[in-house]
Amino acid sequence: KPYVLAAQRHNYKIRIVETPPVDLSTIMDRQQSRTDIHKALPLEVVQGMLQRFEHNVTVDDILNS
């Protein structure tokens, strides 16, 4: 929300782009290839993130959150 407000203050055009969906197995494969600096997330954490992911979010959704 702070980024949207800042963008509006400076008259930026805001465009929200949602990436195509990725299946859980692809995400977990990527997690396993992470280095020690960027530790892999447990499966349960990734599943929770996927369940909470909001699709088709608009600027108004963000401002009203």
Beta strands, then each sheet from edge to edge (+ up, - down):
end
